[in-house]
């Protein structure tokens, strides 16, 4: 008898048309019916997709699942330029022990007590943006006026990027995280970004400042602990991940709280805490949702499924963060701020867990309460979610535009 | 309760210091260590640190 094996489902993050803030419907179905399944990523037909919280956590904790796109089986298709020799050198793409060495070069600048040192600057930056919004014609685009520009200004200050370069790196980040580019186009943007980073390193060599790029240049590059290309890759990662993710979260958080005014009232009345609300918003929206992706370097059993050495894996944070067995109902329509903190995977898990999470929490934790306090009458221009403009085909989820009346 | 941090596993994500700042601290390399063994009032925070540590670097040796 002629038996045809149906082709594997193509991995996609497309949300349901009627609710662009929900996870893809098939994630919900897979978790209840087939939590470990095989999907196609580009023409790679045997990538294993894990959708449940516990399985995702287990994979991200197990360093036998390699983060390096050059490891055989790594599903890099559809992830812009992930196999580029430059991107392959970034810290987030390394495995231990090299990953540990690279990560420790930055860890001490992003631990809670270091980030606390940025509070004053973050607060001043946010206040300046809130002041400026008062002088803008209403309605204004919250993404441009605040969501993108605050995190850009903050990461620029920390890294030592000149203010005038901000539009340039916002544009480079946008292009480098655009998924629809061809491989050649992706490589060209990465080269352009790398050139920019070389210029920044040269600037710091000529004019050292009290900033992170100067520090890495003098303490690591000049001592031979990092090559120039490794340092450029490191800077690219810090610049793009350091502002675009938080920008996405600012826009989605404001949209969510304006769509659920009774939740906002609980925050204002002190019946719910802002830090817990921010964790819940990070969980709900899971803006870094492409993966994470891994490649098995051994035969490893997870969730009752044997993953073969050389097989690609997607451990979906987006799906894990919507696992109803852990979090209860999690559609956007169900949004409520819980009373206690829940351990979501919005910042990842394992040794690659987000380096900048404390900084992200600081920016959101200062910015959101200050915004709603200063502009208590802020309201959406467009109430219909399906009419909103999202960033299509981008590595980090977010709104392209959010018009609000102040 | 006695608690330890495995410095080889620690990735400096800062979860333990956030959960139990009276117990954990970071050294000059950004690696976590136990600054003070917990008193009873810190037990709940240490358990929160244990579950939120992304690399399993925190261990509770005895309850």
HADDOCK unambig.tbl for C-alpha pairs under 7 A between the chains (distance, minus, plus):
assign (segid A and resid 61 and name CA) (segid B and resid 55 and name CA) 6.23 0.50 0.50
assign (segid A and resid 104 and name CA) (segid B and resid 29 and name CA) 6.62 0.50 0.50
assign (segid A and resid 104 and name CA) (segid B and resid 30 and name CA) 6.86 0.50 0.50
assign (segid A and resid 107 and name CA) (segid B and resid 12 and name CA) 5.61 0.50 0.50
assign (segid A and resid 107 and name CA) (segid B and resid 30 and name CA) 5.25 0.50 0.50
assign (segid A and resid 108 and name CA) (segid B and resid 28 and name CA) 6.80 0.50 0.50
assign (segid A and resid 108 and name CA) (segid B and resid 29 and name CA) 5.57 0.50 0.50
assign (segid A and resid 108 and name CA) (segid B and resid 30 and name CA) 3.84 0.50 0.50
assign (segid A and resid 111 and name CA) (segid B and resid 12 and name CA) 6.57 0.50 0.50
assign (segid A and resid 111 and name CA) (segid B and resid 13 and name CA) 6.76 0.50 0.50
assign (segid A and resid 111 and name CA) (segid B and resid 14 and name CA) 5.56 0.50 0.50
assign (segid A and resid 111 and name CA) (segid B and resid 30 and name CA) 6.48 0.50 0.50
assign (segid A and resid 112 and name CA) (segid B and resid 14 and name CA) 6.24 0.50 0.50
assign (segid A and resid 343 and name CA) (segid B and resid 52 and name CA) 6.75 0.50 0.50
assign (segid A and resid 349 and name CA) (segid B and resid 54 and name CA) 4.95 0.50 0.50
assign (segid A and resid 350 and name CA) (segid B and resid 54 and name CA) 4.40 0.50 0.50
assign (segid A and resid 350 and name CA) (segid B and resid 55 and name CA) 4.78 0.50 0.50
assign (segid A and resid 351 and name CA) (segid B and resid 11 and name CA) 5.61 0.50 0.50
assign (segid A and resid 351 and name CA) (segid B and resid 54 and name CA) 6.48 0.50 0.50
assign (segid A and resid 351 and name CA) (segid B and resid 55 and name CA) 5.63 0.50 0.50
assign (segid A and resid 353 and name CA) (segid B and resid 13 and name CA) 6.69 0.50 0.50
assign (segid A and resid 353 and name CA) (segid B and resid 54 and name CA) 6.74 0.50 0.50
assign (segid A and resid 355 and name CA) (segid B and resid 13 and name CA) 5.97 0.50 0.50
